[in-house]
Amino acid sequence: MEQFFQIGVISSTHGLKGEVKVYPTTEDPKRFEVIRDVILDTGKEQINLEIERVKYFKQFVIVKFRGIDDINDIEKYKGRSLLVTRENATPLEEGEFYVADLIGLEVVTEDGSSYGHLVDVMETGANDVYVIERSDGKEILVPAIKQCILDTDIDKGIMKIHLLEGLED
């Protein structure tokens, strides 16, 4: 299981006093208001940062980190990810899973036959759609609904599915 979850990517600087525009990759950008500590993944190291202030501009979250007061101190991190620990991630409801924990699960059919692996999750308006790469290399899209997803066992690394008629066409 993943230890860290990405909540945003630094898009660019904002002004001269160390603020950055962050493209949020979390479901709820307002989450930045309650998160105090984030981890900046520089590619070489991980730096703990404390969020001092948050505001919004179009689809971006404008973030000011404590102790970073100059554009030159933050500019080099454009394009870098902001992470939170699993403990600071949004709590899940019963039957919900983090996408990072689903990717790579072995997918089996109702009778236990190996079918492939979950390689991606597409978020749509009505429900998520799981992208499963079959054993033969072809991809199939399966809606994340109770009629199709029979069981998900993160600890065992297995998802059991029922293929509705027409899904494999």
N, C-alpha and C positions, 0 to 999 in steps of 0.2 A: 504494500500500500504506500501511496505517496505520503511523504512527510510534510511537503509544502504545496500550497495551491496558489496559482497565479491569480491576482485580483486586478491587475492592470499593467500597462506598458507606458513608460515615459515617452510621450510623443515629441515634445519640444519644450523649450523654456518658455516662461511667461513673465515678461518684465525683466528687471535687472536685479531684483532682490532675492533670487534663489527659488522662486516659485516655478513649478513645472505643470505642463498640461499632461494629464494622464488619460489614456484611452482605457476605460474600464472593461475588464473581461469577466467581471462578476455580474450575476443576474440583477443585482440591485446596487446601482452606483451610490445611493444614499448610504450604503454600508461604510463608506469612507468616513462618515461623520462619527461612527462609533468605534472604529478601529483606531487604536492609539499607536501600535507598533507594527511596522512592516519590515520586510527584508528586501534590500535592493540586491538583485543578482547581477553583478558586473560582468559575469562571464569567467572571471578569475577568482573572485571571492564573493562572499555574501556580507553585506553591511547592514547592521540593524539601524533603523531610522525611526524617529518618533514624529508622528504627524502633529503639527502645531495648528494648522488652519486648513479649512476646506471651503471651496466655493465651486460654482458650476458655470460653464460656458459652452453652449450648444451641447454636443455629445461628450464633451470632456469634463473631467474633474480637475480643478486647479488645486494643487496641493503645495503647501509650504511645510518644509521639514524643519524641526528645531535644530538650530546650530548651522544651518546652511542659509547664508544671508547674501550670497553673491552669485550672479549668473555663472561666473567662471568655475564655481565649486560644483555645479550640478550639470553643466552643459555636456560634459563628456559622457553622461549616462543616458543620452537620448537613445531610444530603441531598447532600453533595458527593462527587464521585468520587475514588477513589485510583487512580492510573495507574502503570504501569511502562513503560520504554522497550522497544522491540523487542529490544534486546540483553539486557535483564534478564528477558524473557519465558521461559516454560518452553520448553526446546528440543523440537523436533518430531522424530518418527521419519520415516523415508522414507515418502512418500505421505500424510503428515498435513499439514493446513493450519490456519491460524488462521481462526476464523469471520469475523473482521473483513475478511480478505482474500477470502473467498468471496462475501460480500454484494455484489451488483451485477454479478456475472459474467454475461456473455451466455451463454445456454444454447442449444445447437444439438443437433439430432438426428444420428443416425449418418450420414445422407447430407449433413450440413452445413447443413441448412435451419435458419434462425433459429426458435427456439421461444419464447423469452422471457428473463426475467432471474431470477436467484436473489435472493429478497428476505428470506429468513429461514432459520435452521437450528433445528430442534426437537431437543432432546436427549431420547432415549427410553432405556429400559433396554437394548435389544438393539443398536440402531444409531441414528445420527442420521437425521433425515428433512429433506430439503431442500424448502423452500416455493418453488415457481417460479411467477412471475406470467407467464402466457402472453401472447402478443401481443394476444389478444382481451380481455385484462383478467381472465380467470378464473385462479384459483389451482389448482395441482395439487401433490400431495404425492408426492415421489419418495424412496424409501429410499436412503440413502447406502451402497449395497452394490456390489460389483464387477460384478454382472450389470446394474446400471442406470447406474452412473457409469463411463463408458468412459475418459475422460481429463479432467484438470483442468490448465489452463495459466494460472497466475496472471499471468505476464508478458504474455501475449496477451489476458488477460481473458475466456477462453472455457472453458466446461465442455461436454463432449460426453456426451450421455446416450442410453441405449436405454430405450424405454418398454415395460415388461413389459405383457403382456395384462391388461387390467382397470384399469390405473392412471388412464386418462382417463375412466372411467365415473363 
